Amino acid sequence: MTAAENVCYTLINVPMDSEPPSEISLKNDLGNCDTSAFLTSFSPLEKGDVKLKTEALKKVIIMILNGEKLPGLLMTIIRFVLPLQDHTIKKLLLVFWEIVPKTTPDGRLLQEMILVCDAYRKDLQHPNEFIRGSTLRFLCKLKEAELLEPLMPAIRACLEHRHSYVRRNAVLAIYTIYRNFEHLIPDAPELIHDFLVNEKDASCKRNAFMMLIHADQDRALDYLSTCIDQVQTFGDILQLVIVELIYKVCHANPSERARFIRCIYNLLQSSSPAVKYEAAGTLVTLSSAPTAIKAAAQCYIDLIIKESDNNVKLIVLDRLVELKEHPSHERVLQDLVMDILRVLSTPDLEVRKKTLQLALDLVSSRNVEELVIVLKKEVIKTNNVTEHEDTDKYRQLLVRTLHSCSVRFPDMAANVIPVLMEFLSDNNEAAAADVLEFVREAIQRFDNLRPLIVEKMLEVFHAIKSVKIYRGALWILGEYCSTKEDIQSVMTEIRRSLGEIPIVESEIKKEAGELKPEEEVSVGPAQKLVTEMGTYATQSALSSSRPAKKEEDRPPLRGFLLDGDFFVAASLATTLTKIALRYVSLVQEKKKQNSFNAEAMLLMATILHLGKSSLPKKPITDDDVDRISLCLKVLSECSPLMNDIFNKECRQSLSHMLSAKLEEEKLSQKKESEKRNVTIQPDDPISFMQLTAKNEMSSKEDQFQLSLLAAMGNTQRKEAADPLASKLNKVTQLTGFSDPVYAEAYVHVNQYDIVLDVLVVNQTSDTLQNCTLELATLGDLKLVEKPSPLTLAPHDFANIKANVKVASTENGIIFGNVVYDVSGAASDRNCVVLSDIHIDIMDYIQPASCTDAEFRQMWAEFEWENKVTVNTNIVDLNEYLQHILKSTNMKCLTPEKALSGYCGFMAANLYARSIFGEDALANVSIEKPIHLGPEAPVTGHIRIRAKSQGMALSLGDKINLSQKKTSL
């Protein structure tokens, strides 16, 4: 095992800003003694006080860790430091004896180590339990059987020590020695079994039981059988080990399931959250019975509700999502939807988002009514709570969930719409926009709900505060008011919202004549009160009331127009045209027809007049003038063609858009269900659990082993069938074949770190000593530990592992060299410079989805933009887009239908998210220059936006590097 694979017991902190300790710096620290004196007698170690010896010993340890060889110090430390009883010195000595070379170059144990062995035999019999326990921990790290053999009687005796700290470390020491050198203690399982039966301390029992699991599973099962009814009374650390044993036994021998499944059921009621979590996970793997799945799911839900840590909640929610992916488990979880919704009491938005998505996936006709009632209550709650930054986002989530429920279960729409329409007047435009989108879809799909929606819309119309929502509401009212009464109501609301007309004249009068009535009213009282006390009060009342009244009196639509937002005026003109044309077809009396048309035209004319005047903050645009003028012309002519366009074609366009959207959703759902459904071919073999041989069973994946590998960053990923996608594709050659040392690295990217597995080959006929891999990083990378030096025999090879931590999505470079000494040579250290290793940003970017509204919002918010010019030899627009998607790991948000067909240009939105939660947006705008012929390459731009500069630049670099490659 390499240094990176060993279990780390001790971390030694060396200040990064300090120079590495050297002999000269030590000499200066320890007094004016020459180097030879330092190497032979190391006077502070001999004569200094305890504090000085402690500092000197620390420096020696750091020097040895940095690859220095100090053989002359060994006897000095044995003579002058080893006999000391100071606890700090003893702790440092344990580290020193762990790292110091204990053998001669030919592999034999150093003679001096016999003295060390005797000292540690005394420490194992020391009256202080701390010294005994820490010595036993140190013995776990020793790999020399000759050193351990004389200590075995003392180690055995420590099993009977009065203190639990000593006993539990004695068990670990016996386990490690038995695993590495079985001949030293062949009766260890029997010894530990007897110890376990009589032991009372929970930590000692846990260590002993863990040893039996790995050393002698049958004995562990025998012990568990004797106390299986008392498992609930054990400590949580022992319960966790019992869960692991049961899983391993049942995984290897399925016939044992019936014997232990009741024990797992009992552990679901444990007081420890960790035990409950592991027991639920084990129960799911051992049994697929509905009762077992329900019990495990209920346990997960309780954990989510009771645990305060949001990370724990998200992890356990992921386990529920995994359960849902199994077709036979989904129905069981559908009965628990109401329990899952209890998780919404958590204030964290990410937890709520995942919970609502899970509930929506599990909703069925049996539980949709209850789900909608709960969601309605939650929506109403968001109105009452104090405004929080996540309240608006949570309200949006609830609105979207209710929207999805109503589309899937139309019977629910009538209950949902009245509650949601109250939010059209909400200050949060995003939530109101979601409600408006839902209302638009509902009014188009559900004919029976149109009167209700129109009625509610008219109720809240005057209270709408956002101009964008106002435009949408105008469109809905204009499109779906079909009765004479509704049309009259819409006109009344519009007149009410516009205020007094003509607008320009009334505003000018207001500005010119506003003070007169105020003065007339207040002159009398003011003159009467211009006495000792009254003057100041009157003046303050006048000055404060006038502007407030002016603001209050302005109706909403009039306010939008005076602020210069004339796009809403164009929308109003279209609405007025639609309702006027519809009124003409409904009412037969010519006088009423003309009167209504004239009123509509008057409103449009007064808005045009206002736009051209100097009153608004911004003048009307030419586009809006053209639109209003067109509507005036349509009303003056009233041709059948225009009637069809305004009253039929608009609605058909909406209908086409909604049906395309629904079709797309169904297609994505179908793909998801196809992924989840396991297809079994007619000639596939059927495996019966009872008839499966033990060796075949062991081929199934061990979940405990998988989770351990995942924690250590050694996850075994399934390689693709394509040989180019294998591990060999990630091997980077670091030196040339003619260099004395050949090196190549396999770059293994995990979620938050990179493991470099470097193969180093000695190509010379000399022994290379202190062969060290020295690495440095550029970018947001950090080297975790310095790889240990090696000794390479002639033409020998070795693997060195190095860990690099990653903090953000950004291109990084790892560079360095290999340094070594040639055995017997007097020259300085040799150095071979390594090629740079470039870390690819694509290892951290994953395709993701978001709505159009979210994309636009992020596009507006993100400040870093990188514009990449298209420079490629690909001649087809669609082929180029697919090539970019493949190269950048991004997902195309633009629907397939919008990209289909050929018109010479293409625009598409791309989106991806990094594993660190950073968003990356891209807009591809490309065209095919037809005038240059059919073989002309694609031209255009790709604009990338991200929150961080590194993300935007790295993604741009990736596109620049890959866009010139043509598809094979």
Secondary structure, DSSP 8 states (H G I E B T S, - for coil): --TTTS---------TTS----HHHHHHHT-S--HHHHHHT-HHHHHS-HHHHHHHHHHHHHHHHTT---TTHHHHHHHHTTT---HHHHHHHHHHHHHS--B-TTS-B-TTHHHHHHHHHHHTT-S-HHHHHHHHHHHTT---HHHHGGGHHHHHHGGG-SSHHHHHHHHHHHHHHHHH-GGG-TTHHHHHHHHHHH---HHHHHHHHHHHHHH-HHHHHHHHHHTGGGGGGS-HHHHHHHHHHHHHHHHH-GGGHHHHHHHHHHHTT-S-HHHHHHHHHHHHHH---HHHHHHHHHHHHHHHHH---HHHHHHHHHHHHHHHHSHHHHHHHHTTHHHHGGGGGS--HHHHHHHHHHHHHH--TTTHHHHHHHHHHHHHHHHHS---TTHHHHHHHHHHHHHHHHHH-GGGHHHHHHHHHGGGG-S-HHHHHHHHHHHHHHHHH-GGGHHHHHHHHHHHGGG---HHHHHHHHHHHHHH--SHHHHHHHHHHHHHHH-SSSHHHHHHHHHHHSHHHHHHHHHHHHHHH-STTHHHHHHHHHHHHHHHHHHHHS-HHHHHHHTT--HHHHHHHHHHHHHHHHHHHH---HHHHHHHHHHHHHHHHHHHHHHHSS-SSS---HHHHHHHHHHHHHHHH--HHHHHIIIIIHHHHHHHHHHHHHHHHHHHHHHHHHHHS----TT-----GGG--HHHHTTS--HHHHHHHHHHT-------SSGGGSGGGGEEE-S-TTSSEEEEEEEEE-SSEEEEEEEEEE-SSS-EEEEEEEEEEESSEEE-S----EEE-TT-EEEEEEEEEE-SS--EEEEEEEEEEETT--S--EEEE---EEE-GGGTEEE----HHHHHHHHHH--EEEEEE-------HHHHHHHHHHHHT-EE-S-HHHH-S--SEEEEEEEEEETTS-EEEEEEEEE--GGG-TT---EEEEEEEESSHHHHHHHHHHHHHHTT----
